[in-house]
Amino acid sequence: MTPAYGATSLGGVTHFRVRSPQASALWLCLFDGADERRIPMDRQGDDWFAELAGQHAGAAYGYRADGEWAPEHGLWFDPAKLLVDPYAVELDRRFVQDPALTQFGVDTAHLVPRAIVPMASEPVRKEAPKFQRGGLIYEINVRGFTMLHPDVPKGIRGTVAALAHPAVLAHLKKLHVSAIELMPITAWIDERHLGPLGLSNAWGYNPVAMMALDPGLCPGGVAELRKTAAALHDAGIGVILDLVFNHTGESDIHGGVISLRGLDNAGYAHAPDGSLINDTGCGNTLDFANPAVRELTVASLHHFVRNCGVDGFRFDLAPIMARGPGFSADAPIFAEIAADPLLADRVMIAEPWDIGPGGYQLGNFPADWLEWNDKYRDDVRRFWRGDGTIGDVVTRIAGSSDIFPEQCRSVNFLAAHDGFTLADSVAYLYKHNEANGEANRDGHGENFSWNCGVEGPSDDPEVLACRDADLRALLSTLFASTGTIMLTAGDEFGRSQRGNNNAYAQDNEIGWVDWKGRDLALESFTADLAKARAEQLAFFTSFPQEGEWVKSNGEPMGNGDWQEVGVLKYRLNSANLSLSISREGPTKHARWRPA
């Protein structure tokens, strides 16, 4: 039996297997503190093997590879570089940027995390995902969500374990959350420009090891994630991981040699002239036409389902997974996931865009995938800003059948981690990213936002009343919409990032959820909406079969009414619900309730 990639124990022997087709020599490096022991590995085809008698769970290890150093030809072999196992599941420390990572012949063993040989454990009992389509997905930045939570013990704030605290579970249940979606918790490295600015990556969308949990967010490793997922499941809440398979933190040609680059650089997509393709904006793009990349991806998903009990996944810049080189809905990775017994019933969610050619693919993913619907966000925001059409907004409320004609696969959202918070979208016309150190050049320029007459914080009662009414109208629209809905943590009670619409580098009070300063009245309003939706959840899982849009006088909407009407109602006969929308003057509102 051929051992799996990574470190595994079989029959009283610990096996190490790593792929490196172009290396001339490869060593397994075992660490006891600062002491390193190098063991030459044996080659079989594209793979290298080493064996150690006995069980070595908890041992720290890495690899070194020798071969040609010719970055201009995609060859980055340097035995001075300690390399992280691409199949590592736990690391002993976080990644740090350092010039030594890029310099040939400079040893990096003191910098680079060591992988940990995993403990043997029984797989999590596989059950149907807790998540229900039509339900509420609650997007969480694990660190920022609990750093300021007064009821969570300081020792676990900012970690995966904090999500299992009774106070957190109570809040999630109050909102009738169907599943939490965790922003990346796999190990990442800061972008090179952040250190000199005194900043650090707070979001995690720059991974190096695809299935290794970040030691800062999940210091208890696999056991911590597994225990937290079990507690959430006991509360009836699913767990979805936001994963990044589109690039790695080894970045562009000026980036470091840390893992895949020093073992199998062919995992990155290259143009015919050998230059790195950058369809991500992050310096490199993983090549999903390469079977080894797909194998690593599927193995990562397996690990999180089998060993951690995860219910599903959201894929960042997901069109890249279907490039070879152009996007195809028939891409091999989709077929491989669909045919896999462990993965076929998991929740799969695409962020359906990247920055490459033909990178906007909303509506084009497999029929059983959900997709983030940015057209929902933009059309609903524009409507309540005052310049969007009623025709567009009712299409979005009814499930976006113009995008998903066969079945409702829309993940409707008004705000996400990337962009203004919901409260900031009604308080700022312009982005205010000065704290990011890029002269406010970063972040989206068009946010379809407004400020009720005052930019930023205000104590004017009229301005505050305007913003409160707008937030309630936006939230009512979201919770009345057909399809799955998503709320970013803190938006239910008016969380602000002070106008920063790209807070990826703000691991501080700009990016942390302010629990003490939350708007309790808005939170209660949102909880009431969530309760009403949960009681009628089955209605929101498919396009409406019965119901009609009617004018305020009860007459059916005519073809000529869609652009001019000021007040309308959606009467849903089958669900006994009604939505009333008005965008005129002091009566501006959206109200959704049982009829």
CORSULQUI-V920509 format. One line per field, one symbol per residue. ss: DSSP state (H for helix, E for strand, C for the rest). phi: phi as a letter, one per 30 degrees, with the letter a starting at -180 (. if undefined). psi: psi as a letter, one per 40 degrees, with the letter a starting at -180 (. if undefined). Layout:
ss: ???
phi: ???
psi: ???
This chain:
ss: CCCCCEEEEECCEEEEEEECCCCCEEEEEEEECCEEEEEECEEECCEEEEEEECCCCCCEEEEEEECCEEHHHCEECCCCCCECCCCCCEECCCCCCCHHHHCCCCCCCCCCCCEECCCCCCCCCCCCCCCCCCCEEEEECHHHHHCCCCCCCHHHCCCHHHHHCHHHHHHHHHCCEEEEEECCCECECCCHHHHHCCCCCCCCCCECCCCCECCCCCCCHHHHHHHHHHHHHHCCCEEEEEECCCCCCCCCCCCCCCCHHHHCHHHECECCCCCECCCCCCCCCECCCCHHHHHHHHHHHHHHHHCCCCCEEEECCHHHHHECCCECCCCHHHHHHHCCCCCCCCEEEECCECCCCCCECCCCCCCCCEEEEHHHHHHHHHHHHCCCCHHHHHHHHCCCCCCCCCCCCEEEECCCCCCCCCCHHHCCCCCCCHHHCCCCCCCCCCCCCCCCCCCCCCCCHHHHHHHHHHHHHHHHHHHCCCCEEEEECCHHHCCCCCCCCCHHHCCCCCCCCCCCCCCHHHHHHHHHHHHHHHHCHHHHHCCCCCCEEEECCCCECCHHHCCCCCEEEEEECCCCEEEEEECCHHHCEEEEEEC
phi: .ddddjcbcbhibccbbbcadcdcabbdcccbiddbccbdcccbidcbbbbbdjcbejdcbabbbcldcaedcicbdaddcdcddecdcbbcaddbdaeddccdicdbddcdecdcddddbdddddbdeddcejdcccdbdedddcecddcdeedceibdeddcdeddddddddchddaccdeecddbbdddddeddicbdccjdbdccdbddddddbddiedddddddddddddicdbccdcccdabddiddcddcbaeedcadddcdbdedjdddbdcicjabdcdddeddddddddddeedddcbidcabccdhdeddccaccdbdceeddddddddedcecddcbcddabcdeidcbejcdedcccbdcdddeddddddddjcccdddddddddjhddccdcadcdcdbcabeckddddddcbbdbdbceddichiddiddcchcabhjbdieacdeddddddddddddddddedcddjdcbbdejddbiebchidcaddccdaddcddcddcddddddddddddddddddbeedddbdecbkadbdddjdddcedddccdcbbbcccddchbbccbbbchdceabbbaed
psi: hhiiiahihhfehhihhihgdeieiihhhhhgbehhhhhhiihhbeiiiiihhihfheihiaihiiahhgdeefhfhheehhhhheeieiieiiiiiidddehhehiededhihihhiihiiihhhiiidhhieahhhhhhddddedehdehiddeieidddeeidddddddddefhdiihhiheihiiiidedddefiihedefgidhdehihdddgdeadddddddddddddefhihhhhihediieeaaeeaihdcddedgeeeihiideeihhgedeedihigeehddddddddddddddddeefidaihhhfdddefhfeiiheeidddddddehddedeihhhhhfiaeihfehfheeiideiihhgddddddddddedeeiiddddddddeefeddgddihehhhidiadhaiidddeeehdiigfdeeefffdiihdhefiiefehhaiiehddddddddddddddddddeeihiiihhhhedeffhiffehegfdeggaedeihgddeihdddddddddddddddefdddeeiihdiiihiideeiihideedddidhiihhgddefiihhhhehbeehihhhih.
